[in-house]
Amino acid sequence: MEAQLLLRSLALPAASPESRRRPSSPRRRSRASLGTALHGRRPHVRRAPRPSVARCSASEDEQGGDLKGALSGMVDARVEELLSREENKGLLDGLERASRRVDKARRELAEIERQEAEARAMRNYVEQLESRASEIAESQRELSEARALVEEAERSLSQTAKARDEEQDGTQINREEERLESVKVASVSALVGTLAGLPLSLTQVTTVSQLILPLGINFISCALFGITFRYAVRRDLDNIQLKTGTSAAFGFVRGLAYLGAGPPLELNLESLLSHAFSGAVYIAEGLLIFVFAAVSLDFCFKMRVLSPFPIESPEPRTGSD
């Protein structure tokens, strides 16, 4: 408001007196002629002024420049005069105060914008915290679900251990059955092997008392062979390599043992040939005995007279039964 008053005071004196001498407008002239016609008077007709002769452009430019300089000097002098007046000093002071208030308002606006930016950043940070809080809640829910699964697995494991403990007595009975079945297999193998080696033993002795030792050795060897054969073959009854390999291993061990119990080896051709022939005979006897025992056991397994390892047990009862 104070600035407008100052500008208005500066603009009012700047008006030139030539503006007051401007001729009346055509609208005013028409109103005057209309008034005289209504009152019965003859209007005074003014003659149009003759056009003046145009001046040269150079003189007009000089006069225009002088006029501008005069006007600018008058305006500057008028402004200095107005500024030096006492009544305008209050206006200038008000203008300065207004400018200071504007600067203060700008600073306050900048501070408000800064606070708004900080509030916006804080809002974004709060939103991030809320999103992280939701992620933490989701992780806690997943953790609780995993804990529930672990507890369920522990319960199932404890139930399995309890069921195993409950079936321990039945397992003990199965072990006893396995041992009894192994004794049966050893008896059959020992009997068949002893009978298969009896003709060979009769060719090596002259009295009945001399027959006791080879028969006892054959009986014990074939009994051990039967137990080993049962646990080695298990239920792979069609594996011919496994069955013949077990028999050959026991035959070689028995033949080499007999060869080692004979006379010592001497470094001459006769002793080498003698030990080679004796070793071949002993190994052949062992192979014959254990092959007969293996064939008898295989026949008994297939005919279900004896049971291979492990014994087939009935299907366990389920909890729904």
C-alpha positions, 0 to 999 in steps of 0.5 A: 500500500505504501509503495502504491502511494509513493508511485502515485505521488511520483506519477501525478506531478510528472504530467505535462501541462501540454496534456491539459491543452488537448482539443476536445474529443469528437464525442464532446463535439457531437454532444455540443452540436446535439445540444444546440440543435435541441435548443434551436440554436445554430451550431457553430461550425469549426473549420478543420485546421490546415495540415502543417508542413512536415518537418525534416526527419533530422530535426525531429530526431534532434528535438526528440533526443532533447525532449527525452533528455529534458524529461529524464532530467526533470524526472530525476530532479522531481524524484530527488525532490520527492525523496528529500521531502519529510512526508515521503521519508515515512513512505520510504521507511515503510517501504524498507520495512515492507522489504524487510518483512518480505525477506523475512517471509521468504526466509520463513518460507524457505524454513517451512519448505526445509521442514516439509522436506525433513518431514517428507524424509521422516515419513519415508523413513517411517514407511521403511520401518513399517515395511521392515516391521512387516518383514520381521513379522513375516519372518517370525511367523515363518520361524514359528511354523518351522518351530512347529514342524520341528516339534512335530518331527521330534514327536514323530521321532519319539514315537518311532523310538518308542515303537522300536523299544516296544518291538525290541522283544520281538526283535530278540525273538527274531535273533533267537530264530536266526541263531536256531536257523544257523544251527540247522544250516550248520548241521545240514552242511556238516552232515553232507560234507562229512558224508562227501569226504568219507570215501576220501578219508577211507583211502587214507587210513587203515583202522577205524580209530584213524578215521575219527580225526579226518571226519571230525575236521570235515564235520567242523569245517563244513559246519562253519562253511554252512554258517558262512554260506548262509550269511554270505549268500543271504537271499541272493540265491541265483548268484552262482558266482557268489556261491561257487566263490565261497566254496572255492575259498573254503576248499583252497584254505583247507587244501593249503592247510593240509599241505602245510601240515605235511613234510617240509619243502626241500629245494629240489625238483622231486620235493617241488613236484611232490608238494605240488601234487599233494597240494592239488589233491588236497585242494580238489578234496576240499572243493569236492566236500564244500561244493557238495555242502553248498549244493545241499544248502542251496537245494534246502533254501529253494525248497524252503526246508531251511531259510536264508538270512534274514528270515522272512517275517510277517508284515508289521501291523500299522496303527490303523489296524 
